[in-house]
């Protein structure tokens, strides 16, 4: 992913925020997107595993789904 692609995805995430997409989803997406861009240099492996497991917690499922979407570089 280039710096330009990262910026485009960040702008798309901001649009999601304005469309009232779940705040938890948006937060997770931004963290996942950073991990996607920076790779293992962003968050430790332990933190990464924690973010991945959030999808299994009904109270944080949106955050986990957002993280995974960002991690895959989805727009």
N, C-alpha and C positions, 0 to 999 in steps of 0.2 A: 504494500500500500504506500502510495506517495503522500507527501504532506498535503497536496491539493485534494486527494481523495479523502484524507482524514477530515479536512475542513468541510468538504461537501457532506460527509456523514454527520458531522457535528451540527451543521445547519439543518439537516433533516431531523435530527434529534430535537433541536429547538422547535421546529415546526410541530413535532409530536407533542411537545410540552404545551404549546399554545392551543392545540386541539383537545386539550384535557385528557390526553392519554395518561394512564396511571402514573403518578409521581414516582412510585417505586419502580415501575418499568423503566422510566426515563433515567433514573439514577443507575440502575443496573446496566442499562444500555451504554451509558457513558463510560462506566468502569470497564465493561467488556470491550468497548471500542478502543480504549487506551491500551488494554492488554493485547488486543489484536495488532495495534500499531507498534507498540514498543516491545512486544514479545515478553520473554521471561524477565526483562529488565523492569517490568511494571508489576508490582505485587509479588509476594513470595509464593512459592508453590503451595504452601499451607493456606494462604489467603485465597489463592485461585481455587483450590479444592473447596473451600468454604463457600465461595460465590457459586460454584457449580452445584452445590448441595442445596442452595436456597430454594430451588425449584420443587424440592420435596417437602418444604415447610408451607402449609396452607396460608400462613400469615405473611410469608415473604415470597410467595410463588411468582408474583409479577416481577419482583426484582431479579429473581433467578432466570426467568424467561428473558428479561431485558439484557441481562449479562450475557447469556448464551447468544442472543441475536447480535449484540455488539461484537462478541468474540469471533463470530463468523463473518463480521464485516457487512452484515445485511443493512440495507437502507430501508 
